[in-house]
Structure formats: structure tokens, C-alpha cells
């Protein structure tokens, strides 16, 4: 498995990443940024579309729970480095959300400065490094696009579950590769509107269940670090549970599976059914072991696959 590439997402690589283009290894993730596609995932998945548009994201999640990855999480995507403006005013900069400690810290990076530019004749301010070559916000975030046309559209259950498993995988992958953990507090998941309140004031919008996602991640990881004491919260190496009693014979057509390190019910569902959406069926089939709680899944468990 290649570092930074999710093994249960459809890998659809694009060339729009890095400074200069296609430079690898420039992203040191500190937080997530959520987006709404304002369109269809099938468009983002189309070969060449993101390249021709000059944009990219690390992941795209569909309403059906499908997951695509376009850029390695350790490469800088072209998703959220700019803030809009009116003419050449500094309006977007003034509205930039400095209440978020990550966004404030990026702006306070030594040598960082706001540089005016036009993209497709639209005026923007770009927060760049001292040399003006790297868009800093793209070099410290993991970006996730979510299918939808209107920001008020509620995320589907499948989309919520896919978003959680992608973010949890990212937390695990950062740990595996020796990167600092993303601290799971109120600043960990940023909306694009906090970066660009001018052109993206409703991105990702009111339909995003941010609090639910954050709490689920905190539950999976096992805690949250207070903002005033920002030590990273590592994703724990879970000790294998004692072997469960031998299960009864699985029902006709069923089978069993030994849980491997790092697996989630979503990933197991993808492996067996080609889709993560049947994770709850697996949970229900293992009531005696999991008691309706996916967090009780442990390495080495023998579970039923209905």
C-alpha cells in the first residue's frame, strides 16, 4: 500500500497538485477542510476534469457513500488556498476566520503574506510563503468534497458514514507515517466558508452534520485534547481482544472473518460487498460480540459476515 493513498477509496489520480505543479510531499496536515461540490461526484470523477479546471481535492464523497481519492494526502491539493475579494479590496482577508486557531497560525507563519492574483479573471488573495511559491492553506490541510447541489441539503447517512471512515483513516495514516496527530477539537474540521467567505459563503453549508462527525471521531479515537493544552491525541494501537467463544455455525450463505489491524466495519463491508453501506448489517449480525457498538470491534475478533 502506498503511503497517503487510501486502500478502500477508488484511486482516480489528477495532476493538479503541488508547487510547482506535481511536486510531491508538500502537505503536512493539521486539519480537515469540508467542501460541497455544488455538482455531481461523477463530474469530479471524470478523467481530466479537475486538471482542466485547475483544481483538485484529496477526496470526493458521493451521496451513495462512494469514495474517490484524487490526490495523495501528503501532497498539496488545489482546493482551498484562496480567499475572494471585491475588486482589489482586502474584504476577504478581513473576513478570514482567525477565531480558528489553525487558520490564525497559518496566517502567522514566519514570512507568510497575502498575495493578490486573478484566477480565470476572478480576483483573489492567496496566503503564500515568503517566496510566494506555495499556497500555505493547501500545504497543511486534507480536503474533502461532498456531493450536493445546494448547501442546505442534508448529507445522506451513507455520506456521513463515508466521511467518518475517511477522516478516521487519515488519522491512522498520519500516525503510521510518523506525522503529528490532528487534534480533535472544535478547530479540527474547517468549512471552506471560513477561508473564503466571499465566493464560498455557504460551503459546505447547513446540511453538514459537523458536530455528529466530530463526536463520532472523538469516540473512535477515545478522547479530545483541550484547546489550551494542544498535545496531539494519537490514534491508539488497540490491543487485540481475547478470542471470543467459537461462534455458532453461520447461517446459510454466511461466512466468518478475522478482523485485521486497522479494519473498520465500513472497510470490511467494502471488501465483502463492494460497498461500505452494508456495515450496519455486519454490526447487527454480531450483536453478541459488539452489542450494537462499532467501537467494540477489535483486532483478532472472528465476526460473522451475513
N, C-alpha and C positions, 0 to 999 in steps of 0.2 A: 504494500500500500504506500503510495506517495504521500509524504508529509504535506498536510494542508489541503488534501483533497478527500472529501467525504465519501466513504465507500458505499453508502446507501443512497446517494444522490445520483441523478443522471448527469454525467460529466459532459458538458457542452462548452468547451473552451472558446474564449474570444481573445482577440489581440489587443483590446483596449484596456491596458493596464500599464502602470509603471512610468517613471520619469527619468530619462526619456522613454518613449514607448517600448513596452515589452521588457523593461528592466525588472528583474525578479528580486524578491526578498526585501522589499522596502516597507512592508506593513508590519508594525509592532502593535497589535490590537490592544486597546484599553477599554473599549465599549462597543456596543452594537448600535446600528442606526437602522430603524424601520422605515420603509417606504411603501406607498401604494403605487401600483403600476400605471393607474389611470388607463388601463387597457387589459389585454389578454396575455396570459403566460405563453400561449402558443406563438405570439409575436416575438416575445423575448427569446424563445427557444429557437426561432428561425435562424438558420446559419447565415451569418453575415450582417444580421440586422443591427446588433449592438455596435459592430465595427463601423458600419456606415453612418450610424447616428453619433459616433464618437463618445459613447457612454458604456458603462458596464456596472454590474453588481456582483457580489460574491455568490449570492443565492437568489433563486426565484421560487416562490411557493404558490401553487395553484389552489383554487377553491376546492378541488378534489383531493387535496393533500399531497399532490405530486411535488417532488423536489428536484430542482435542477441546480447545478453549480456551474458558474461561468468563469470564475477567477479563483485561483488558489488563495486561501485566507492569509497567506504570508506575502502576497503581492498586493500592491495598492490599486484598488479599483477606481473607476471614474464615476463615482456615484453621488458624492455629497461634499465636494471641496469648495463650492461656490456659494455666495450669498447674493441675492438680487439687489437691485437698486433702482431709483428713478433718475434717469439721465446719469450724471456723474456725481450725484449726491452720495453721502455716506449713510443713507437711510437704512439699508440692510445691515450695515455694520452696527449702527446704533441699536437695532432690534435683535441682534445676535444674542443668544441666551447665555449670558455669563453666570446666571444662577446655577447652571450645571457646572460642577467643578471640573469635569473633563474638558468641556468646551472652553472654560476660562483658562485652564492650564495650557491647552494647545495654543491659544492666543498669546500666552505669556512665555512661550518657548523662546529662549535666547535667539535673537536675530529675526524672529518672525515678524512679518509685516503684511498689510493688506495691499494687494496689487490690483489695479483696475485693468479689466480686459473685456473684450466682446467675444461672445460665442454665438455663431450664427446671427450676428448683428444684434444680439441681445446683451445689454450691459450687465456686468457682474463685478463683484470684488472677490478676489481669490486670496485666501490666507496661505502664504508661501514661506518657505525657509529663507535664510539670509541671502542665498544665491539666487532665489527666485525660480528655482527649478522644480521643487517638489511641493505639491499641494498637501499641506500638512494634515488636514482633516481626513484625507483619503489614506494617509500613511499611519493611522492609529485607530482604525475602526473596521468592523466587519459589517457589511451592508447586506440587507435582506429586502428584496422586493416582494410584495404580496399582491396577488391578482385581485383586481377590482376596478370598477369604472368610477364609482362615487365614494368619497371619503367616509360618508355616513353608513355605508354598507357594513353590516356586522360580519366579522370573519366567521366562516363555517367552522364546525367542530373539527373537521379534518385539517383545515388550515391551522387552527390553534395547536393541535397535536403535532403537526409537522414543524411548526415554528419552534415549539419547545424542544423537540428532539434535535433539531439543527443547532439551536443555541447550546444545548447540553453537550452535543458532540464537539462543538467549538471549544467549550470549556475544558473538556477532556483532552482535546488535541493540543491546546496550548500547554497543558500540564505535561503531556507526553513529550513535547518538543522542547521543554525547558523554559517556556516563556512565563512571565508573571501572570498570575490568575487575574481575571476580570472580577473586581469586587462587586458582588450582587447587592447593590443598594439602589436608591431611587435615581441615581445618575447613570446606572449601567446600561439602560436601554433608552436611547435618544430617538426622538421623532425628527424627520427631516425638516419639519417646520421650525425647529429650534435653531437650525443652522441657516436656513433660507426662509425667513418669514415673509418675504416679498413675493417670490414666484411659487413657493410651496407652502402657503399658509395653512393648508388643510392636509398635509401629507405627514403621516399616513391616515389621519382623520379619526373621528369619534368611534368608528367601528372597530378599532383596535382594542382588544382586551388586555391592555398593558399590565394592569395590576395582577390579573389572573396569571399571565405568563410569568411575570417576575416571581410571584409567590410559588408557583409550581417549580421554578428553577431553584429557588431557595430551599424548598422542601427536598428536591432531588440531591442538592449538594450538601444539605444538612446544616445550614446556618447563614447568617448575614453579618458582615462586619460593619459596625457603626461608622458613619462618615468621619467622626472626629478621631478615629483610630484606624486609618485605612491600611491595615495589614491585609494582604491577599487572602482570600478564602480558597484553599486548594480543593480540587475535586478529590474526595477521599479514595484511597485504594481500599475497596471493600473486601474484608476478609471473607473467604468462602464460607457459606453456612454449612453446618453439619449436614451430611446427606439425609434427605428425607426418607421416611419409610417407603419401601417399594410400593409403587402405585398399583392400583387395580389395573387389569388389562384395559387399554384404551378402547373406546367404542369403535365399532366398525368404521373403517376408513380413517381412524385417527392414528397418531404416532406420538412418540416422545422425543424430547430434545434436551440435551445437556447445555445449560446456559454458559456461554463463553465470556471471558473478561470483557467488560465494556458494553455488552449487549443490553438493549432495551427491548421491551415488548414490541415497540414500533419496528425496530430493526429485525426482530425475529419474524414479525408478520411480513415484512418486505421479502425476507429470504424464502419464506414458505409459500406466500400467496402472490408475490409480485407487487404488493401494495401494503402500506402501513396501516390502512384503515381498519383492518381486522384485529388490531391489537387488543381491543376490548373483548373480542370473542375468546382470545387466548387467556386473558385475565379471568373471565367468567369460568372457563374450563378448569382453572386451577384454584378454585375458591379455597380448597383445603390447605393449600400452601400459602397463597398470597392474601387471602381474606379480603379480596376486593381492593387491595392497595398495591399499585405497581411498584412503589418504593421498596416493597419487601423482596423484590427479585434479587437473587444473589448468585454469584458465580458458582458453578457446580451443581445448581439445582437441576433436577430432572422434571421437566414440565410437560404437560400434555399439549399437543397441537391438534385442535378439533378439526 
